[in-house]
Amino acid sequence: MGAEHAAALAGLPGATITGFVSRKAARASAMAKRWGGRGYTTLRAGLRDAHPDAVFILTPTPTHLALVREAAAAGVAVLCEKPIARTRRDADALVTAVRRARVPYMTAQVLRWFPEYARLRDLARDGSLGTPAVARLSRTTGFPRGSGNWYPRGSGGPLLDLVIHDFDWLRWTFGPVDRVFARVAPHGRNPAQAHTLTLVRHRSGLIAHVEGAWGHGLPFRATAELAGSKGLAEFDSARFHSVEVRVAGARPGLPSVAVPDSALVDSPYRRQDAHFLECVRTGAAPAVSPEDAVAALDLSLAAIRSARTGQAVRP
């Protein structure tokens, strides 16, 4: 994620990368040589030497709280990768820290900046599909690898680290959730290597099916379907990079019309990071509030509890 965000930031007008922090000095130096700035082995050293306006925390989830606290205490704006934290307790402490320090803060729920998902949200809210009734979302990929092999024990599994993207999008699009019901099918001995399915019931009445999987040998794939009283919209990253809309003909008997719509011009990470830096410059509130990030975490944690108990859970 450091490389992903570095590539996004490198071309932004007015943005200068002042340094990289990694426990491995060689890695930090290599990143700095490629993208600019200097390499550091501690955040404290980077804050003291580089005097940044903003810090991007792109580290394993269990480390978020301590690093965000350190940056906020130095008066520096913070963008932190999702999920905001591993536990609700850590999330609350993180939000308290940035509120007390009065620094700009945003959790990187980047799906909001993917044009396909932004388009689906627009269709859900502008009446194009009528009254939204059912959403189906899927996010499947191979098992991720990370520093120190932290994913099996520290990530919370696909219900927290992976499909939190879809949980945030659902809440952003359709509002509060009444309850969730989840199932997990392990792939092997690794508890995080699993296939998950979550049923999400929104207070509005919309029902969403959310699939997530880590560990299969197939390429990454994301799909989304939205059915309303007037039509259906769908996206499939394996088939096309656009939202395909099917709306019934104006007269009975006419076939449906497929209308491809795409706006893939810029990297979603670049758009997200540009938005955050603009908020740092202007003082505007970031699009993803701390409360939004906590609410998405609550959905993931509720799904995990549901899978463990076999019962529907209210987030």
Secondary structure, DSSP 8 states (H G I E B T S, - for coil): -HHHHHHHHHTSTT----EEE-SSHHHHHHHHHHHSSEEESSHHHHHHHH--SEEEE-S-GGGHHHHHHHHHHTT-EEEEESSS-SSHHHHHHHHHHHHHHT--EEEE-GGGG-HHHHHHHHHHHSSTTSSEEEEEEEEEE-----GGG-HHHHS--HHHHTTHHHHHHHHHHH--EEEEEEEEEE-SS-TTSEEEEEEEEETTS-EEEEEEEE--SS--EEEEEEEESSEEEEEETTTEEEEEEEE--SSTT---EEEEE----S-HHHHHHHHHHHHHHH----SS-HHHHHHHHHHHHHHHHHHHHSS-B--
